[in-house]
Amino acid sequence: MTIKYVQKTSLNCAPMGDELVMMDASQGQYFGLNAIANVIWKLLATPKSVDELVVLLIQQFEVSELQCRQETELLIQQLLDKQFILFETAA
């Protein structure tokens, strides 16, 4: 079973250079993304698993697979905690 994550479309997003500020007005929550987290956010415009994200990110950045996976999983958890992304389970 694979879990895929995708952006919540009801957020207000404002780019600030390479970074992004997101706000969920219904919850009164906001969250800032640095340049690399913003790349992940853009990739989540369509559903992606952590494995898919890691493959795409290590092609773009000089980072070990282990570090990339750990940091990606941390960001995914933060976004889930704030309810800024949704997830779906695929067989």
TIVO-2410 file (N, C-alpha, C; in nm, 3 decimals):
# residues 91
REC num residu      c1      c2      c3 atome chaine
REC   1      M   0.084  -0.116   0.000     N      A
REC   1      M   0.000   0.000   0.000    CA      A
REC   1      M   0.090   0.125   0.000     C      A
REC   2      T   0.059   0.220  -0.086     N      A
REC   2      T   0.137   0.343  -0.100    CA      A
REC   2      T   0.052   0.462  -0.058     C      A
REC   3      I   0.113   0.552   0.017     N      A
REC   3      I   0.045   0.675   0.056    CA      A
REC   3      I   0.099   0.787  -0.032     C      A
REC   4      K   0.007   0.862  -0.094     N      A
REC   4      K   0.045   0.977  -0.177    CA      A
REC   4      K  -0.012   1.102  -0.112     C      A
REC   5      Y   0.064   1.209  -0.125     N      A
REC   5      Y   0.028   1.337  -0.065    CA      A
REC   5      Y   0.003   1.440  -0.175     C      A
REC   6      V  -0.085   1.535  -0.147     N      A
REC   6      V  -0.119   1.637  -0.245    CA      A
REC   6      V  -0.155   1.766  -0.173     C      A
REC   7      Q  -0.131   1.879  -0.240     N      A
REC   7      Q  -0.163   2.009  -0.183    CA      A
REC   7      Q  -0.312   2.021  -0.152     C      A
REC   8      K  -0.343   2.090  -0.045     N      A
REC   8      K  -0.480   2.131  -0.016    CA      A
REC   8      K  -0.504   2.256  -0.099     C      A
REC   9      T  -0.605   2.256  -0.182     N      A
REC   9      T  -0.622   2.364  -0.280    CA      A
REC   9      T  -0.683   2.491  -0.223     C      A
REC  10      S  -0.737   2.487  -0.102     N      A
REC  10      S  -0.805   2.604  -0.047    CA      A
REC  10      S  -0.712   2.701   0.026     C      A
REC  11      L  -0.582   2.681   0.015     N      A
REC  11      L  -0.486   2.768   0.084    CA      A
REC  11      L  -0.458   2.894   0.003     C      A
REC  12      N  -0.429   3.001   0.073     N      A
REC  12      N  -0.379   3.123   0.009    CA      A
REC  12      N  -0.227   3.116   0.013     C      A
REC  13      C  -0.163   3.132  -0.102     N      A
REC  13      C  -0.018   3.122  -0.110    CA      A
REC  13      C   0.039   3.249  -0.172     C      A
REC  14      A   0.150   3.296  -0.114     N      A
REC  14      A   0.216   3.416  -0.166    CA      A
REC  14      A   0.365   3.389  -0.179     C      A
REC  15      P   0.417   3.395  -0.302     N      A
REC  15      P   0.562   3.376  -0.319    CA      A
REC  15      P   0.638   3.497  -0.266     C      A
REC  16      M   0.753   3.469  -0.206     N      A
REC  16      M   0.843   3.574  -0.157    CA      A
REC  16      M   0.984   3.535  -0.203     C      A
REC  17      G   1.018   3.574  -0.324     N      A
REC  17      G   1.143   3.529  -0.383    CA      A
REC  17      G   1.133   3.381  -0.413     C      A
REC  18      D   1.230   3.303  -0.363     N      A
REC  18      D   1.227   3.158  -0.380    CA      A
REC  18      D   1.142   3.089  -0.274     C      A
REC  19      E   1.098   3.165  -0.176     N      A
REC  19      E   1.022   3.108  -0.064    CA      A
REC  19      E   0.873   3.126  -0.087     C      A
REC  20      L   0.793   3.065   0.001     N      A
REC  20      L   0.648   3.070  -0.013    CA      A
REC  20      L   0.587   3.082   0.126     C      A
REC  21      V   0.487   3.168   0.138     N      A
REC  21      V   0.409   3.178   0.261    CA      A
REC  21      V   0.268   3.129   0.228     C      A
REC  22      M   0.220   3.037   0.312     N      A
REC  22      M   0.087   2.978   0.291    CA      A
REC  22      M  -0.001   3.010   0.410     C      A
REC  23      M  -0.131   3.033   0.384     N      A
REC  23      M  -0.224   3.061   0.493    CA      A
REC  23      M  -0.354   2.987   0.468     C      A
REC  24      D  -0.404   2.929   0.574     N      A
REC  24      D  -0.536   2.868   0.572    CA      A
REC  24      D  -0.626   2.959   0.654     C      A
REC  25      A  -0.702   3.043   0.586     N      A
REC  25      A  -0.785   3.143   0.654    CA      A
REC  25      A  -0.891   3.078   0.742     C      A
REC  26      S  -0.940   2.962   0.704     N      A
REC  26      S  -1.044   2.897   0.784    CA      A
REC  26      S  -0.991   2.851   0.919     C      A
REC  27      Q  -0.862   2.822   0.927     N      A
REC  27      Q  -0.801   2.778   1.053    CA      A
REC  27      Q  -0.717   2.887   1.118     C      A
REC  28      G  -0.692   2.996   1.046     N      A
REC  28      G  -0.608   3.102   1.099    CA      A
REC  28      G  -0.463   3.059   1.116     C      A
REC  29      Q  -0.418   2.967   1.032     N      A
REC  29      Q  -0.281   2.917   1.041    CA      A
REC  29      Q  -0.201   2.961   0.918     C      A
REC  30      Y  -0.073   2.987   0.940     N      A
REC  30      Y   0.014   3.015   0.828    CA      A
REC  30      Y   0.144   2.936   0.844     C      A
REC  31      F   0.216   2.923   0.734     N      A
REC  31      F   0.338   2.843   0.733    CA      A
REC  31      F   0.429   2.897   0.623     C      A
REC  32      G   0.556   2.912   0.653     N      A
REC  32      G   0.652   2.957   0.554    CA      A
REC  32      G   0.739   2.843   0.506     C      A
REC  33      L   0.765   2.842   0.377     N      A
REC  33      L   0.849   2.739   0.317    CA      A
REC  33      L   0.975   2.802   0.262     C      A
REC  34      N   1.091   2.741   0.291     N      A
REC  34      N   1.215   2.787   0.230    CA      A
REC  34      N   1.217   2.741   0.084     C      A
REC  35      A   1.322   2.775   0.013     N      A
REC  35      A   1.329   2.748  -0.131    CA      A
REC  35      A   1.313   2.599  -0.164     C      A
REC  36      I   1.380   2.512  -0.089     N      A
REC  36      I   1.372   2.369  -0.119    CA      A
REC  36      I   1.234   2.313  -0.082     C      A
REC  37      A   1.181   2.356   0.032     N      A
REC  37      A   1.046   2.312   0.069    CA      A
REC  37      A   0.943   2.361  -0.033     C      A
REC  38      N   0.968   2.478  -0.091     N      A
REC  38      N   0.880   2.530  -0.195    CA      A
REC  38      N   0.883   2.440  -0.318     C      A
REC  39      V   0.999   2.385  -0.351     N      A
REC  39      V   1.008   2.290  -0.463    CA      A
REC  39      V   0.921   2.168  -0.433     C      A
REC  40      I   0.929   2.118  -0.310     N      A
REC  40      I   0.847   2.003  -0.271    CA      A
REC  40      I   0.699   2.040  -0.282     C      A
REC  41      W   0.664   2.158  -0.235     N      A
REC  41      W   0.525   2.203  -0.243    CA      A
REC  41      W   0.476   2.203  -0.389     C      A
REC  42      K   0.558   2.254  -0.479     N      A
REC  42      K   0.520   2.257  -0.620    CA      A
REC  42      K   0.503   2.115  -0.675     C      A
REC  43      L   0.590   2.023  -0.632     N      A
REC  43      L   0.577   1.884  -0.677    CA      A
REC  43      L   0.447   1.821  -0.627     C      A
REC  44      L   0.397   1.869  -0.514     N      A
REC  44      L   0.274   1.815  -0.457    CA      A
REC  44      L   0.148   1.872  -0.522     C      A
REC  45      A   0.164   1.943  -0.632     N      A
REC  45      A   0.047   1.988  -0.709    CA      A
REC  45      A  -0.029   1.866  -0.762     C      A
REC  46      T   0.045   1.757  -0.782     N      A
REC  46      T  -0.016   1.629  -0.817    CA      A
REC  46      T   0.027   1.528  -0.711     C      A
REC  47      P  -0.057   1.428  -0.684     N      A
REC  47      P  -0.025   1.333  -0.576    CA      A
REC  47      P   0.110   1.264  -0.597     C      A
REC  48      K   0.190   1.263  -0.490     N      A
REC  48      K   0.321   1.198  -0.493    CA      A
REC  48      K   0.346   1.127  -0.361     C      A
REC  49      S   0.413   1.013  -0.367     N      A
REC  49      S   0.458   0.943  -0.247    CA      A
REC  49      S   0.590   1.003  -0.203     C      A
REC  50      V   0.632   0.973  -0.082     N      A
REC  50      V   0.763   1.018  -0.034    CA      A
REC  50      V   0.872   0.961  -0.126     C      A
REC  51      D   0.859   0.835  -0.165     N      A
REC  51      D   0.958   0.774  -0.255    CA      A
REC  51      D   0.970   0.853  -0.386     C      A
REC  52      E   0.857   0.891  -0.444     N      A
REC  52      E   0.859   0.968  -0.569    CA      A
REC  52      E   0.925   1.104  -0.548     C      A
REC  53      L   0.892   1.169  -0.436     N      A
REC  53      L   0.953   1.299  -0.406    CA      A
REC  53      L   1.104   1.287  -0.392     C      A
REC  54      V   1.150   1.186  -0.321     N      A
REC  54      V   1.294   1.168  -0.298    CA      A
REC  54      V   1.366   1.148  -0.431     C      A
REC  55      V   1.313   1.066  -0.518     N      A
REC  55      V   1.376   1.043  -0.649    CA      A
REC  55      V   1.389   1.174  -0.726     C      A
REC  56      L   1.282   1.253  -0.728     N      A
REC  56      L   1.284   1.380  -0.800    CA      A
REC  56      L   1.381   1.480  -0.737     C      A
REC  57      L   1.386   1.483  -0.605     N      A
REC  57      L   1.470   1.580  -0.536    CA      A
REC  57      L   1.619   1.549  -0.547     C      A
REC  58      I   1.656   1.421  -0.539     N      A
REC  58      I   1.799   1.390  -0.549    CA      A
REC  58      I   1.851   1.410  -0.692     C      A
REC  59      Q   1.759   1.418  -0.789     N      A
REC  59      Q   1.800   1.453  -0.925    CA      A
REC  59      Q   1.829   1.603  -0.937     C      A
REC  60      Q   1.763   1.684  -0.853     N      A
REC  60      Q   1.777   1.830  -0.861    CA      A
REC  60      Q   1.882   1.887  -0.765     C      A
REC  61      F   1.905   1.820  -0.653     N      A
REC  61      F   1.992   1.875  -0.549    CA      A
REC  61      F   2.101   1.775  -0.512     C      A
REC  62      E   2.215   1.828  -0.470     N      A
REC  62      E   2.323   1.743  -0.424    CA      A
REC  62      E   2.299   1.710  -0.278     C      A
REC  63      V   2.234   1.597  -0.255     N      A
REC  63      V   2.196   1.554  -0.121    CA      A
REC  63      V   2.192   1.402  -0.121     C      A
REC  64      S   2.226   1.342  -0.008     N      A
REC  64      S   2.217   1.196   0.001    CA      A
REC  64      S   2.071   1.154   0.006     C      A
REC  65      E   2.047   1.032  -0.036     N      A
REC  65      E   1.910   0.982  -0.033    CA      A
REC  65      E   1.857   0.980   0.110     C      A
REC  66      L   1.941   0.940   0.205     N      A
REC  66      L   1.900   0.933   0.345    CA      A
REC  66      L   1.860   1.070   0.398     C      A
REC  67      Q   1.945   1.169   0.378     N      A
REC  67      Q   1.914   1.304   0.426    CA      A
REC  67      Q   1.789   1.359   0.357     C      A
REC  68      C   1.779   1.338   0.228     N      A
REC  68      C   1.663   1.385   0.152    CA      A
REC  68      C   1.535   1.322   0.206     C      A
REC  69      R   1.537   1.192   0.230     N      A
REC  69      R   1.419   1.122   0.281    CA      A
REC  69      R   1.381   1.175   0.420     C      A
REC  70      Q   1.480   1.190   0.507     N      A
REC  70      Q   1.451   1.237   0.643    CA      A
REC  70      Q   1.390   1.377   0.641     C      A
REC  71      E   1.447   1.466   0.563     N      A
REC  71      E   1.398   1.603   0.560    CA      A
REC  71      E   1.263   1.613   0.489     C      A
REC  72      T   1.243   1.531   0.386     N      A
REC  72      T   1.114   1.529   0.316    CA      A
REC  72      T   1.005   1.475   0.408     C      A
REC  73      E   1.034   1.368   0.481     N      A
REC  73      E   0.935   1.312   0.574    CA      A
REC  73      E   0.901   1.412   0.684     C      A
REC  74      L   1.000   1.487   0.731     N      A
REC  74      L   0.975   1.589   0.833    CA      A
REC  74      L   0.882   1.698   0.780     C      A
REC  75      L   0.909   1.747   0.660     N      A
REC  75      L   0.823   1.849   0.600    CA      A
REC  75      L   0.682   1.796   0.578     C      A
REC  76      I   0.671   1.674   0.525     N      A
REC  76      I   0.539   1.614   0.503    CA      A
REC  76      I   0.462   1.609   0.634     C      A
REC  77      Q   0.527   1.568   0.742     N      A
REC  77      Q   0.460   1.560   0.872    CA      A
REC  77      Q   0.416   1.699   0.920     C      A
REC  78      Q   0.501   1.799   0.901     N      A
REC  78      Q   0.464   1.935   0.940    CA      A
REC  78      Q   0.343   1.984   0.861     C      A
REC  79      L   0.342   1.956   0.731     N      A
REC  79      L   0.230   1.998   0.647    CA      A
REC  79      L   0.102   1.922   0.683     C      A
REC  80      L   0.115   1.794   0.716     N      A
REC  80      L   0.000   1.717   0.762    CA      A
REC  80      L  -0.054   1.772   0.894     C      A
REC  81      D   0.037   1.802   0.987     N      A
REC  81      D  -0.004   1.855   1.117    CA      A
REC  81      D  -0.083   1.985   1.103     C      A
REC  82      K  -0.045   2.068   1.007     N      A
REC  82      K  -0.114   2.195   0.983    CA      A
REC  82      K  -0.234   2.177   0.890     C      A
REC  83      Q  -0.253   2.055   0.840     N      A
REC  83      Q  -0.361   2.022   0.747    CA      A
REC  83      Q  -0.349   2.103   0.617     C      A
REC  84      F  -0.224   2.123   0.571     N      A
REC  84      F  -0.199   2.193   0.447    CA      A
REC  84      F  -0.188   2.098   0.328     C      A
REC  85      I  -0.176   1.968   0.357     N      A
REC  85      I  -0.177   1.867   0.251    CA      A
REC  85      I  -0.276   1.758   0.288     C      A
REC  86      L  -0.318   1.686   0.187     N      A
REC  86      L  -0.408   1.572   0.204    CA      A
REC  86      L  -0.333   1.447   0.164     C      A
REC  87      F  -0.385   1.332   0.204     N      A
REC  87      F  -0.321   1.208   0.162    CA      A
REC  87      F  -0.426   1.110   0.112     C      A
REC  88      E  -0.380   1.021   0.028     N      A
REC  88      E  -0.465   0.914  -0.025    CA      A
REC  88      E  -0.385   0.786  -0.025     C      A
REC  89      T  -0.452   0.678  -0.011     N      A
REC  89      T  -0.388   0.547  -0.009    CA      A
REC  89      T  -0.418   0.476  -0.141     C      A
REC  90      A  -0.313   0.425  -0.203     N      A
REC  90      A  -0.327   0.351  -0.328    CA      A
REC  90      A  -0.272   0.210  -0.306     C      A
REC  91      A  -0.335   0.116  -0.373     N      A
REC  91      A  -0.291  -0.024  -0.361    CA      A
REC  91      A  -0.163  -0.048  -0.434     C      A
***
